[in-house]
Amino acid sequence: MEKNKTGKYLKYALGEIVLVVFGILIALQINNWNEGRKEKELEQSYYCLLLDDIRQDRDQVEKLKQLVHERIGSSNKAISEIQKDQSDATEVGVNFLLSIRMGKRTFDPNDATFQDIKSSGNLGIIKDKEILQKLNRYFKNVDGYSSTILANFELDFERIASFRNWFDIGMFNGNDFFYKDVFTEEIRLKLQQDLPLYIADEVKSDLYSTLVMGGLNNRRRLELLLLIEDEVEGMFETISKKCDN
């Protein structure tokens, strides 16, 4: 101070402070940039994981459609047989069973990634909020269609269960393939002798109605699967653009 160097020291100290603050600001900016880059990378990875889930949904719908076409074919065979004067019980029974095969198997969307995004608290990572709205709408719509498919099948099963004697409707004839894992050969041979050759006249009318309703419900199931397919394709197109980017 005696040598009048106070001003120089103050300028030097002020310069040091400015440099430190400037360094801190740069470090914060770099940290924010790194965090932003990580968030963008995570967001991008989420889009591509979502796309993988939708691809699985696509495959699932295709397999379900194929199954329904097979069910419809079996339904037609059963109805054609029941329309005859003498309806072969085995022919009706086998195709009746095939027409309701895997009846409770319906569309189950793969929401693993979406649930992970929500449970991990990373919804904010998805900057495009319209995507989140579309995902919520997608899962809501396909769940609704799937619930309708199951409700229709339950109605079918109630009609089938109303037949007290499944011998009369040929249902046990159609189960012959499964008997070998349940009954002895002696029982199976006797069972084949006891099974009716033709559908009993007293149940034929009600069975006819049940088969027709089942065929119509299979057609309705296919229509609902096509609606689900539209939802899947729309979601696939939307997420594809994000994953590609």
GROMACS elastic network, one bead per residue, 0.5 to 0.9 nm:
[ bonds ]
;  ai    aj funct       b0    kb
    1     4     6  0.50513   500
    1     5     6  0.56172   500
    1     6     6  0.53599   500
    1     7     6  0.89223   500
    2     5     6  0.75482   500
    2     6     6  0.86357   500
    3     6     6  0.81654   500
    4     7     6  0.72880   500
    4     8     6  0.84846   500
    5     8     6  0.53075   500
    5     9     6  0.64025   500
    5    10     6  0.88128   500
    6     9     6  0.51750   500
    6    10     6  0.62174   500
    6    11     6  0.86372   500
    7    10     6  0.51428   500
    7    11     6  0.61725   500
    7    12     6  0.85471   500
    8    11     6  0.51211   500
    8    12     6  0.60971   500
    8    13     6  0.85984   500
    9    13     6  0.60519   500
    9    14     6  0.84574   500
   10    13     6  0.50581   500
   10    14     6  0.59645   500
   10    15     6  0.83917   500
   11    14     6  0.50692   500
   11    15     6  0.60314   500
   11    16     6  0.85997   500
   12    15     6  0.50621   500
   12    16     6  0.62612   500
   12    17     6  0.87499   500
   13    16     6  0.50367   500
   13    17     6  0.62742   500
   13    18     6  0.86582   500
   14    17     6  0.50892   500
   14    18     6  0.61891   500
   14    19     6  0.85914   500
   15    18     6  0.50764   500
   15    19     6  0.61421   500
   15    20     6  0.86388   500
   16    19     6  0.50661   500
   16    20     6  0.61699   500
   16    21     6  0.86176   500
   17    20     6  0.51031   500
   17    21     6  0.61117   500
   17    22     6  0.83653   500
   18    21     6  0.51704   500
   18    22     6  0.58877   500
   18    23     6  0.84071   500
   19    22     6  0.50040   500
   19    23     6  0.59952   500
   19    24     6  0.85665   500
   20    23     6  0.50178   500
   20    24     6  0.61709   500
   20    25     6  0.86117   500
   21    24     6  0.50422   500
   21    25     6  0.61376   500
   21    26     6  0.85774   500
   22    25     6  0.50868   500
   22    26     6  0.61846   500
   22    27     6  0.86083   500
   23    26     6  0.50929   500
   23    27     6  0.61269   500
   23    28     6  0.85738   500
   24    27     6  0.50315   500
   24    28     6  0.61046   500
   24    29     6  0.84795   500
   25    28     6  0.50779   500
   25    29     6  0.60419   500
   25    30     6  0.85688   500
   26    30     6  0.61128   500
   26    31     6  0.85010   500
   27    30     6  0.50939   500
   27    31     6  0.60613   500
   27    32     6  0.85140   500
   28    32     6  0.59985   500
   28    33     6  0.83931   500
   29    32     6  0.50551   500
   29    33     6  0.60182   500
   29    34     6  0.85336   500
   30    34     6  0.60837   500
   30    35     6  0.85349   500
   31    34     6  0.50493   500
   31    35     6  0.60955   500
   31    36     6  0.84513   500
   32    35     6  0.50277   500
   32    36     6  0.59505   500
   32    37     6  0.84428   500
   33    36     6  0.50195   500
   33    37     6  0.60681   500
   33    38     6  0.85693   500
   34    37     6  0.50166   500
   34    38     6  0.61354   500
   34    39     6  0.85714   500
   35    38     6  0.50442   500
   35    39     6  0.61340   500
   35    40     6  0.86039   500
   36    39     6  0.50750   500
   36    40     6  0.61944   500
   36    41     6  0.86008   500
   37    40     6  0.51062   500
   37    41     6  0.61605   500
   37    42     6  0.85700   500
   38    41     6  0.50391   500
   38    42     6  0.60709   500
   38    43     6  0.84526   500
   39    43     6  0.59490   500
   39    44     6  0.84529   500
   39   125     6  0.62651   500
   39   126     6  0.89527   500
   40    44     6  0.60487   500
   40    45     6  0.85150   500
   40   125     6  0.76506   500
   40   126     6  0.87898   500
   41    44     6  0.50657   500
   41    45     6  0.61359   500
   41    46     6  0.86048   500
   42    46     6  0.61273   500
   42    47     6  0.86784   500
   42   125     6  0.74362   500
   42   126     6  0.89878   500
   43    46     6  0.51046   500
   43    47     6  0.63942   500
   43    48     6  0.88798   500
   43   125     6  0.57067   500
   43   126     6  0.58092   500
   43   127     6  0.79953   500
   44    47     6  0.51562   500
   44    48     6  0.64619   500
   44    49     6  0.87020   500
   44   126     6  0.87957   500
   44   242     6  0.73555   500
   44   243     6  0.62843   500
   44   244     6  0.89478   500
   44   245     6  0.79769   500
   45    48     6  0.51832   500
   45    49     6  0.61171   500
   45    50     6  0.85221   500
   45   243     6  0.77073   500
   46    49     6  0.50027   500
   46    50     6  0.59930   500
   46    51     6  0.84596   500
   46   113     6  0.71906   500
   46   114     6  0.84951   500
   46   117     6  0.79315   500
   46   126     6  0.83228   500
   46   243     6  0.83882   500
   47    50     6  0.50723   500
   47    51     6  0.61820   500
   47    52     6  0.87620   500
   47   126     6  0.87021   500
   47   239     6  0.63061   500
   47   240     6  0.79911   500
   47   242     6  0.61348   500
   47   243     6  0.51759   500
   47   244     6  0.89831   500
   48    52     6  0.63178   500
   48    53     6  0.87417   500
   48   239     6  0.76763   500
   48   240     6  0.77763   500
   48   242     6  0.77941   500
   48   244     6  0.81699   500
   49    52     6  0.50380   500
   49    53     6  0.64012   500
   49    54     6  0.87672   500
   49   113     6  0.64381   500
   49   243     6  0.85743   500
   50    53     6  0.50451   500
   50    54     6  0.63029   500
   50    55     6  0.86665   500
   50   110     6  0.89842   500
   50   111     6  0.81823   500
   50   112     6  0.84488   500
   50   113     6  0.59109   500
   50   114     6  0.70899   500
   50   236     6  0.89457   500
   50   239     6  0.71936   500
   50   243     6  0.87141   500
   51    54     6  0.50293   500
   51    55     6  0.61710   500
   51    56     6  0.87187   500
   51   235     6  0.86183   500
   51   236     6  0.65270   500
   51   239     6  0.58939   500
   51   240     6  0.64567   500
   51   243     6  0.72526   500
   52    55     6  0.50253   500
   52    56     6  0.64515   500
   52    57     6  0.87615   500
   53    56     6  0.51751   500
   53    57     6  0.63994   500
   53    58     6  0.88058   500
   53   109     6  0.82011   500
   53   110     6  0.55297   500
   53   111     6  0.69895   500
   53   112     6  0.75242   500
   53   113     6  0.73616   500
   54    58     6  0.62054   500
   54    59     6  0.87349   500
   54   109     6  0.80615   500
   54   110     6  0.71016   500
   54   111     6  0.87402   500
   54   232     6  0.67167   500
   54   233     6  0.84463   500
   54   235     6  0.73724   500
   54   236     6  0.60287   500
   54   239     6  0.86217   500
   55    59     6  0.64406   500
   55    60     6  0.86534   500
   55   232     6  0.86040   500
   55   236     6  0.74127   500
   56    59     6  0.51385   500
   56    60     6  0.61416   500
   56    61     6  0.87040   500
   56   109     6  0.84175   500
   56   110     6  0.71072   500
   57    61     6  0.61979   500
   57    62     6  0.86574   500
   57   107     6  0.81899   500
   57   108     6  0.79352   500
   57   109     6  0.59228   500
   57   110     6  0.63872   500
   57   229     6  0.86935   500
   57   232     6  0.68745   500
   58    61     6  0.53059   500
   58    62     6  0.63564   500
   58    63     6  0.88395   500
   58   229     6  0.72176   500
   58   232     6  0.64766   500
   58   233     6  0.75885   500
   58   236     6  0.86190   500
   59    62     6  0.51849   500
   59    63     6  0.63508   500
   59    64     6  0.87062   500
   60    63     6  0.52670   500
   60    64     6  0.62230   500
   60    65     6  0.86629   500
   60   107     6  0.71218   500
   60   108     6  0.82448   500
   60   109     6  0.85465   500
   61    64     6  0.50594   500
   61    65     6  0.60990   500
   61    66     6  0.86200   500
   61   106     6  0.89895   500
   61   107     6  0.68030   500
   61   225     6  0.68454   500
   61   226     6  0.83863   500
   61   228     6  0.76248   500
   61   229     6  0.64099   500
   61   232     6  0.86168   500
   62    65     6  0.51629   500
   62    66     6  0.63124   500
   62    67     6  0.87340   500
   62   225     6  0.89665   500
   62   229     6  0.83261   500
   63    66     6  0.51008   500
   63    67     6  0.62488   500
   63    68     6  0.87443   500
   64    67     6  0.50114   500
   64    68     6  0.62472   500
   64    69     6  0.87030   500
   64   105     6  0.81617   500
   64   106     6  0.73342   500
   64   107     6  0.75350   500
   64   222     6  0.86460   500
   64   225     6  0.76915   500
   65    68     6  0.51244   500
   65    69     6  0.62733   500
   65    70     6  0.87136   500
   65   221     6  0.88403   500
   65   222     6  0.64583   500
   65   225     6  0.67848   500
   65   226     6  0.81432   500
   66    69     6  0.51765   500
   66    70     6  0.63953   500
   66    71     6  0.87355   500
   67    70     6  0.51268   500
   67    71     6  0.62386   500
   67    72     6  0.86974   500
   67   101     6  0.85558   500
   67   102     6  0.85758   500
   68    72     6  0.60601   500
   68    73     6  0.85245   500
   68    99     6  0.84143   500
   68   218     6  0.65167   500
   68   219     6  0.80317   500
   68   221     6  0.74068   500
   68   222     6  0.63909   500
   69    72     6  0.50692   500
   69    73     6  0.62538   500
   69    74     6  0.87449   500
   69   218     6  0.83646   500
   69   219     6  0.87181   500
   69   222     6  0.78907   500
   70    73     6  0.50893   500
   70    74     6  0.63335   500
   70    75     6  0.85939   500
   70    98     6  0.80121   500
   70    99     6  0.76128   500
   71    74     6  0.51106   500
   71    75     6  0.60413   500
   71    76     6  0.86483   500
   71    95     6  0.85073   500
   71    98     6  0.60346   500
   71   100     6  0.66300   500
   71   101     6  0.70919   500
   71   215     6  0.82900   500
   71   218     6  0.70499   500
   72    76     6  0.62318   500
   72    77     6  0.87255   500
   72    99     6  0.63941   500
   72   214     6  0.89474   500
   72   215     6  0.62503   500
   72   216     6  0.88131   500
   72   218     6  0.61296   500
   72   219     6  0.71962   500
   73    76     6  0.52337   500
   73    77     6  0.64681   500
   73    78     6  0.88726   500
   73    95     6  0.86713   500
   73    98     6  0.89884   500
   73    99     6  0.76509   500
   74    77     6  0.50740   500
   74    78     6  0.62624   500
   74    79     6  0.86520   500
   74    94     6  0.84836   500
   74    96     6  0.69642   500
   74    97     6  0.84050   500
   74    98     6  0.58950   500
   74    99     6  0.51267   500
   74   100     6  0.89078   500
   74   215     6  0.89825   500
   75    78     6  0.51863   500
   75    79     6  0.61885   500
   75    80     6  0.85497   500
   75    95     6  0.63666   500
   75    96     6  0.64697   500
   75    97     6  0.89914   500
   75    98     6  0.76638   500
   75    99     6  0.50010   500
   75   100     6  0.84309   500
   75   211     6  0.69134   500
   75   212     6  0.79713   500
   75   214     6  0.73665   500
   75   215     6  0.55567   500
   75   218     6  0.84274   500
   76    79     6  0.51486   500
   76    80     6  0.60214   500
   76    81     6  0.85870   500
   76    95     6  0.84625   500
   76    99     6  0.86725   500
   76   211     6  0.87713   500
   76   212     6  0.87222   500
   76   215     6  0.72724   500
   77    80     6  0.51060   500
   77    81     6  0.62434   500
   77    82     6  0.87165   500
   77    91     6  0.81040   500
   77    92     6  0.76612   500
   77    95     6  0.64408   500
   77    96     6  0.85534   500
   78    81     6  0.51820   500
   78    82     6  0.62227   500
   78    83     6  0.87097   500
   78    91     6  0.68951   500
   78    93     6  0.76697   500
   78    94     6  0.81173   500
   78    95     6  0.52890   500
   78    96     6  0.58979   500
   78    99     6  0.83102   500
   78   211     6  0.72451   500
   79    82     6  0.51069   500
   79    83     6  0.62168   500
   79    92     6  0.77760   500
   79    95     6  0.89604   500
   79    96     6  0.87548   500
   79   208     6  0.68962   500
   79   211     6  0.62275   500
   79   212     6  0.68673   500
   79   215     6  0.85374   500
   80    83     6  0.53177   500
   80    84     6  0.70579   500
   80    87     6  0.89818   500
   80    92     6  0.88605   500
   81    84     6  0.55585   500
   81    85     6  0.88488   500
   81    86     6  0.82509   500
   81    87     6  0.54379   500
   81    88     6  0.68422   500
   81    89     6  0.88250   500
   81    91     6  0.70636   500
   81    92     6  0.62513   500
   82    85     6  0.78143   500
   82    86     6  0.77498   500
   82    87     6  0.51319   500
   82    88     6  0.78674   500
   82    89     6  0.88508   500
   82    92     6  0.68365   500
   82   199     6  0.79673   500
   82   204     6  0.73696   500
   82   205     6  0.89726   500
   82   207     6  0.80832   500
   82   208     6  0.63276   500
   82   211     6  0.87038   500
   83    86     6  0.83124   500
   83    87     6  0.72282   500
   83   208     6  0.76878   500
   84    87     6  0.54830   500
   84    88     6  0.86926   500
   86    89     6  0.89809   500
   86   198     6  0.62392   500
   86   199     6  0.72853   500
   86   201     6  0.89435   500
   87    90     6  0.88223   500
   87    91     6  0.78920   500
   87    92     6  0.72111   500
   87   197     6  0.83755   500
   87   198     6  0.53003   500
   87   199     6  0.55428   500
   87   200     6  0.86731   500
   87   204     6  0.87662   500
   88    91     6  0.53680   500
   88    92     6  0.62409   500
   88    93     6  0.85125   500
   88   170     6  0.82318   500
   88   196     6  0.87144   500
   88   197     6  0.59902   500
   88   199     6  0.63993   500
   89    92     6  0.51668   500
   89    93     6  0.58242   500
   89    94     6  0.84537   500
   89   167     6  0.87005   500
   89   168     6  0.79642   500
   89   169     6  0.67594   500
   89   171     6  0.79808   500
   89   173     6  0.67495   500
   89   174     6  0.84133   500
   89   195     6  0.84404   500
   89   196     6  0.65181   500
   89   197     6  0.54671   500
   89   199     6  0.50286   500
   89   200     6  0.85513   500
   90    94     6  0.59227   500
   90    95     6  0.84410   500
   90   170     6  0.57512   500
   90   171     6  0.78538   500
   90   172     6  0.82605   500
   90   174     6  0.58347   500
   90   195     6  0.88153   500
   90   196     6  0.83724   500
   90   197     6  0.71461   500
   90   198     6  0.78293   500
   90   199     6  0.88153   500
   91    94     6  0.54664   500
   91    95     6  0.62836   500
   91    96     6  0.83214   500
   91   170     6  0.79583   500
   91   173     6  0.82061   500
   91   174     6  0.76005   500
   92    95     6  0.54514   500
   92    96     6  0.57338   500
   92    97     6  0.85291   500
   92   169     6  0.76658   500
   92   170     6  0.61747   500
   92   171     6  0.78037   500
   92   173     6  0.85212   500
   92   174     6  0.77641   500
   92   199     6  0.80874   500
   93    97     6  0.62004   500
   93    98     6  0.86347   500
   93   169     6  0.67566   500
   93   172     6  0.68627   500
   93   173     6  0.56223   500
   93   175     6  0.78375   500
   94    97     6  0.53691   500
   94    98     6  0.63380   500
   94    99     6  0.87140   500
   94   170     6  0.77961   500
   94   171     6  0.71305   500
   94   172     6  0.86090   500
   94   173     6  0.68044   500
   94   175     6  0.71528   500
   94   176     6  0.87848   500
   95    99     6  0.59306   500
   95   100     6  0.87326   500
   95   174     6  0.74431   500
   96    99     6  0.51546   500
   96   100     6  0.67725   500
   96   101     6  0.87433   500
   96   170     6  0.84367   500
   96   171     6  0.72551   500
   96   174     6  0.77724   500
   96   211     6  0.74356   500
   97   100     6  0.54665   500
   97   101     6  0.60161   500
   97   171     6  0.70572   500
   97   174     6  0.65922   500
   97   175     6  0.80386   500
   98   102     6  0.86067   500
   98   174     6  0.87777   500
   99   103     6  0.85186   500
   99   211     6  0.88031   500
   99   214     6  0.76593   500
   99   215     6  0.77528   500
   99   218     6  0.80950   500
  100   103     6  0.52091   500
  100   104     6  0.89310   500
  100   153     6  0.82939   500
  100   156     6  0.84986   500
  100   157     6  0.86495   500
  100   214     6  0.78483   500
  100   218     6  0.85232   500
  101   104     6  0.85030   500
  101   105     6  0.88554   500
  102   105     6  0.52971   500
  102   106     6  0.86036   500
  103   106     6  0.77080   500
  103   149     6  0.89640   500
  103   150     6  0.78082   500
  103   153     6  0.62976   500
  103   154     6  0.87622   500
  103   157     6  0.89766   500
  104   149     6  0.83719   500
  104   150     6  0.61451   500
  104   153     6  0.70721   500
  104   154     6  0.85075   500
  105   108     6  0.86863   500
  105   150     6  0.81908   500
  106   146     6  0.60026   500
  106   147     6  0.84507   500
  106   149     6  0.69521   500
  106   150     6  0.71070   500
  106   225     6  0.88701   500
  107   142     6  0.77281   500
  107   143     6  0.80176   500
  107   145     6  0.84852   500
  107   146     6  0.57792   500
  107   149     6  0.88904   500
  107   225     6  0.79186   500
  107   228     6  0.81805   500
  108   111     6  0.88776   500
  108   142     6  0.83101   500
  108   143     6  0.76945   500
  108   146     6  0.75781   500
  109   139     6  0.72396   500
  109   142     6  0.75105   500
  109   143     6  0.79239   500
  110   113     6  0.80333   500
  110   114     6  0.87052   500
  111   114     6  0.52405   500
  111   115     6  0.59859   500
  111   116     6  0.84792   500
  111   139     6  0.80760   500
  112   115     6  0.53081   500
  112   116     6  0.61772   500
  112   117     6  0.87624   500
  113   117     6  0.61869   500
  113   118     6  0.87089   500
  114   117     6  0.51231   500
  114   118     6  0.63985   500
  114   119     6  0.86731   500
  114   135     6  0.81092   500
  115   118     6  0.51481   500
  115   119     6  0.59533   500
  115   120     6  0.83641   500
  116   119     6  0.51731   500
  116   120     6  0.58396   500
  116   121     6  0.84107   500
  116   122     6  0.82743   500
  117   120     6  0.55152   500
  117   121     6  0.63997   500
  117   122     6  0.51290   500
  117   123     6  0.58231   500
  117   125     6  0.85513   500
  117   126     6  0.89051   500
  118   121     6  0.53366   500
  118   122     6  0.61222   500
  118   123     6  0.57783   500
  119   122     6  0.76649   500
  119   123     6  0.88192   500
  120   123     6  0.81464   500
  121   124     6  0.75444   500
  121   125     6  0.88204   500
  122   125     6  0.52730   500
  122   126     6  0.75202   500
  123   126     6  0.57092   500
  123   127     6  0.84305   500
  123   132     6  0.82379   500
  124   127     6  0.65252   500
  124   129     6  0.88234   500
  125   128     6  0.89345   500
  126   129     6  0.67267   500
  126   131     6  0.79045   500
  126   132     6  0.75783   500
  127   130     6  0.87875   500
  127   131     6  0.86063   500
  128   131     6  0.55930   500
  128   132     6  0.72470   500
  129   132     6  0.51563   500
  129   133     6  0.64282   500
  129   134     6  0.87218   500
  130   133     6  0.50075   500
  130   134     6  0.61608   500
  130   135     6  0.85915   500
  131   134     6  0.50752   500
  131   135     6  0.61305   500
  131   136     6  0.86383   500
  131   238     6  0.79097   500
  131   239     6  0.79892   500
  132   135     6  0.50599   500
  132   136     6  0.61880   500
  132   137     6  0.85553   500
  133   136     6  0.52083   500
  133   137     6  0.61574   500
  133   138     6  0.84841   500
  134   137     6  0.50300   500
  134   138     6  0.58901   500
  134   139     6  0.86681   500
  134   235     6  0.75918   500
  134   238     6  0.88880   500
  135   139     6  0.62818   500
  135   140     6  0.85210   500
  135   235     6  0.75684   500
  136   139     6  0.54609   500
  136   140     6  0.61874   500
  136   141     6  0.86550   500
  137   140     6  0.50835   500
  137   141     6  0.60371   500
  137   142     6  0.86250   500
  138   141     6  0.52967   500
  138   142     6  0.62271   500
  138   143     6  0.84531   500
  138   231     6  0.64609   500
  138   232     6  0.78361   500
  138   235     6  0.73086   500
  139   142     6  0.54048   500
  139   143     6  0.59499   500
  139   144     6  0.85004   500
  140   143     6  0.52994   500
  140   144     6  0.62738   500
  140   145     6  0.89191   500
  141   144     6  0.51273   500
  141   145     6  0.64264   500
  141   146     6  0.87133   500
  141   228     6  0.79240   500
  141   231     6  0.78454   500
  142   145     6  0.50881   500
  142   146     6  0.60863   500
  142   147     6  0.85347   500
  142   227     6  0.82713   500
  142   228     6  0.56719   500
  142   231     6  0.72800   500
  142   232     6  0.85911   500
  143   146     6  0.50586   500
  143   147     6  0.60932   500
  143   148     6  0.86604   500
  144   147     6  0.51610   500
  144   148     6  0.63736   500
  144   149     6  0.88191   500
  145   148     6  0.51606   500
  145   149     6  0.63895   500
  145   150     6  0.88984   500
  145   224     6  0.60589   500
  145   225     6  0.77487   500
  145   227     6  0.78217   500
  145   228     6  0.69704   500
  146   149     6  0.50673   500
  146   150     6  0.64124   500
  146   151     6  0.86820   500
  146   224     6  0.78439   500
  146   225     6  0.82793   500
  146   228     6  0.83823   500
  147   150     6  0.51896   500
  147   151     6  0.61368   500
  147   152     6  0.86553   500
  148   151     6  0.50034   500
  148   152     6  0.61577   500
  148   153     6  0.86163   500
  148   221     6  0.85742   500
  148   224     6  0.82201   500
  149   152     6  0.52878   500
  149   153     6  0.63600   500
  149   154     6  0.88071   500
  149   217     6  0.85810   500
  149   220     6  0.81115   500
  149   221     6  0.58523   500
  149   224     6  0.72837   500
  149   225     6  0.87190   500
  150   153     6  0.50626   500
  150   154     6  0.62258   500
  150   155     6  0.87993   500
  151   154     6  0.51177   500
  151   155     6  0.65449   500
  151   156     6  0.88973   500
  152   155     6  0.52010   500
  152   156     6  0.65082   500
  152   157     6  0.88465   500
  152   217     6  0.66491   500
  152   220     6  0.86716   500
  152   221     6  0.82085   500
  153   157     6  0.61857   500
  153   158     6  0.85964   500
  153   214     6  0.83857   500
  153   217     6  0.75354   500
  153   218     6  0.87945   500
  153   221     6  0.89795   500
  154   157     6  0.50294   500
  154   158     6  0.61432   500
  154   159     6  0.87237   500
  155   158     6  0.51211   500
  155   159     6  0.64595   500
  155   160     6  0.87914   500
  156   159     6  0.52973   500
  156   160     6  0.63862   500
  156   161     6  0.87107   500
  156   210     6  0.75576   500
  156   213     6  0.75159   500
  156   214     6  0.61203   500
  156   217     6  0.79369   500
  157   161     6  0.59813   500
  157   162     6  0.85271   500
  158   161     6  0.50365   500
  158   162     6  0.62150   500
  159   162     6  0.52012   500
  159   163     6  0.73877   500
  159   210     6  0.65017   500
  160   163     6  0.58717   500
  160   164     6  0.89615   500
  160   166     6  0.89124   500
  160   207     6  0.84099   500
  160   210     6  0.72188   500
  161   164     6  0.70132   500
  161   166     6  0.88086   500
  162   165     6  0.89557   500
  163   166     6  0.63560   500
  163   168     6  0.84616   500
  163   169     6  0.78724   500
  163   203     6  0.82393   500
  163   206     6  0.88737   500
  163   207     6  0.85535   500
  164   167     6  0.89757   500
  164   168     6  0.88628   500
  165   168     6  0.57319   500
  165   169     6  0.74058   500
  166   169     6  0.53165   500
  166   170     6  0.63962   500
  166   171     6  0.54573   500
  166   172     6  0.64129   500
  167   170     6  0.53763   500
  167   171     6  0.63009   500
  167   172     6  0.59018   500
  167   173     6  0.75918   500
  167   195     6  0.65757   500
  167   196     6  0.69273   500
  167   199     6  0.85956   500
  167   200     6  0.88355   500
  168   171     6  0.78072   500
  168   172     6  0.88909   500
  168   195     6  0.86607   500
  168   196     6  0.71420   500
  168   198     6  0.82518   500
  168   199     6  0.58015   500
  168   200     6  0.53395   500
  168   201     6  0.87267   500
  168   202     6  0.86659   500
  168   203     6  0.70161   500
  168   204     6  0.86946   500
  169   172     6  0.81388   500
  169   173     6  0.87946   500
  169   198     6  0.86906   500
  169   199     6  0.57327   500
  169   200     6  0.70539   500
  169   203     6  0.71253   500
  169   204     6  0.77056   500
  169   207     6  0.69899   500
  170   173     6  0.51033   500
  170   174     6  0.65870   500
  170   195     6  0.79417   500
  170   196     6  0.73709   500
  170   197     6  0.85018   500
  170   198     6  0.78597   500
  170   199     6  0.65040   500
  170   200     6  0.89438   500
  171   174     6  0.52781   500
  171   175     6  0.66830   500
  172   176     6  0.69076   500
  172   195     6  0.76670   500
  173   176     6  0.58059   500
  173   192     6  0.79385   500
  173   195     6  0.66875   500
  173   196     6  0.82020   500
  174   177     6  0.75722   500
  175   178     6  0.56148   500
  175   179     6  0.67390   500
  176   179     6  0.52597   500
  176   180     6  0.76229   500
  176   188     6  0.83160   500
  176   192     6  0.84895   500
  177   180     6  0.66377   500
  177   181     6  0.85184   500
  178   181     6  0.58855   500
  178   182     6  0.70265   500
  178   183     6  0.89686   500
  179   182     6  0.51134   500
  179   183     6  0.56293   500
  179   184     6  0.83051   500
  179   185     6  0.89505   500
  179   188     6  0.68506   500
  180   183     6  0.58145   500
  180   184     6  0.70374   500
  180   185     6  0.73194   500
  180   188     6  0.75366   500
  181   184     6  0.83226   500
  183   186     6  0.80331   500
  183   187     6  0.60133   500
  183   188     6  0.62755   500
  184   187     6  0.52946   500
  184   188     6  0.62751   500
  184   189     6  0.87581   500
  185   188     6  0.50252   500
  185   189     6  0.61711   500
  185   190     6  0.86576   500
  186   189     6  0.52933   500
  186   190     6  0.63610   500
  186   191     6  0.85578   500
  187   190     6  0.51881   500
  187   191     6  0.59519   500
  187   192     6  0.86138   500
  188   192     6  0.61796   500
  188   193     6  0.87064   500
  189   192     6  0.52166   500
  189   193     6  0.65162   500
  189   194     6  0.88740   500
  190   193     6  0.50953   500
  190   194     6  0.63022   500
  190   195     6  0.87440   500
  191   194     6  0.50502   500
  191   195     6  0.60742   500
  192   195     6  0.53193   500
  192   196     6  0.84986   500
  193   196     6  0.80399   500
  196   199     6  0.70847   500
  196   200     6  0.80498   500
  198   201     6  0.86922   500
  199   202     6  0.86880   500
  199   203     6  0.75651   500
  199   204     6  0.65045   500
  200   203     6  0.57943   500
  200   204     6  0.62152   500
  201   204     6  0.50806   500
  201   205     6  0.77102   500
  202   205     6  0.73736   500
  202   206     6  0.84529   500
  203   206     6  0.55181   500
  203   207     6  0.59650   500
  203   208     6  0.84767   500
  204   207     6  0.50439   500
  204   208     6  0.59390   500
  204   209     6  0.86368   500
  205   208     6  0.50677   500
  205   209     6  0.63996   500
  205   210     6  0.87200   500
  206   209     6  0.51314   500
  206   210     6  0.61924   500
  206   211     6  0.86753   500
  207   211     6  0.60915   500
  207   212     6  0.85559   500
  208   211     6  0.52442   500
  208   212     6  0.62653   500
  208   213     6  0.86977   500
  209   212     6  0.51843   500
  209   213     6  0.61839   500
  209   214     6  0.85249   500
  210   213     6  0.51789   500
  210   214     6  0.60705   500
  210   215     6  0.86040   500
  211   215     6  0.61608   500
  211   216     6  0.86738   500
  212   215     6  0.50437   500
  212   216     6  0.62784   500
  212   217     6  0.86351   500
  213   216     6  0.50366   500
  213   217     6  0.61218   500
  213   218     6  0.85725   500
  214   217     6  0.50244   500
  214   218     6  0.61727   500
  214   219     6  0.86601   500
  215   218     6  0.50881   500
  215   219     6  0.63921   500
  215   220     6  0.87112   500
  216   219     6  0.50356   500
  216   220     6  0.62225   500
  216   221     6  0.85899   500
  217   221     6  0.59816   500
  217   222     6  0.85563   500
  218   222     6  0.63295   500
  218   223     6  0.87490   500
  219   222     6  0.51467   500
  219   223     6  0.64272   500
  219   224     6  0.88174   500
  220   223     6  0.50281   500
  220   224     6  0.62816   500
  220   225     6  0.86238   500
  221   224     6  0.51281   500
  221   225     6  0.61785   500
  221   226     6  0.86520   500
  222   225     6  0.50042   500
  222   226     6  0.62185   500
  222   227     6  0.87221   500
  223   226     6  0.50921   500
  223   227     6  0.64370   500
  223   228     6  0.87693   500
  224   227     6  0.50129   500
  224   228     6  0.62657   500
  224   229     6  0.85568   500
  225   229     6  0.60213   500
  225   230     6  0.86215   500
  226   230     6  0.62820   500
  226   231     6  0.87357   500
  227   230     6  0.51125   500
  227   231     6  0.64875   500
  227   232     6  0.87631   500
  228   231     6  0.50756   500
  228   232     6  0.62127   500
  228   233     6  0.86627   500
  229   233     6  0.60848   500
  229   234     6  0.84980   500
  230   233     6  0.52014   500
  230   234     6  0.61111   500
  230   235     6  0.85886   500
  231   234     6  0.51959   500
  231   235     6  0.61968   500
  231   236     6  0.85052   500
  232   235     6  0.51783   500
  232   236     6  0.59663   500
  232   237     6  0.86281   500
  233   237     6  0.61576   500
  233   238     6  0.86359   500
  234   237     6  0.52845   500
  234   238     6  0.63674   500
  234   239     6  0.88067   500
  235   238     6  0.51154   500
  235   239     6  0.61387   500
  235   240     6  0.83587   500
  236   239     6  0.53594   500
  236   240     6  0.58631   500
  236   241     6  0.87758   500
  237   240     6  0.51854   500
  237   241     6  0.66806   500
  238   241     6  0.57662   500
  238   242     6  0.70687   500
  239   242     6  0.51554   500
  239   243     6  0.61811   500
  239   244     6  0.85515   500
  240   243     6  0.51374   500
  240   244     6  0.59726   500
  240   245     6  0.84947   500
  241   244     6  0.52312   500
  241   245     6  0.62406   500
  242   245     6  0.51863   500
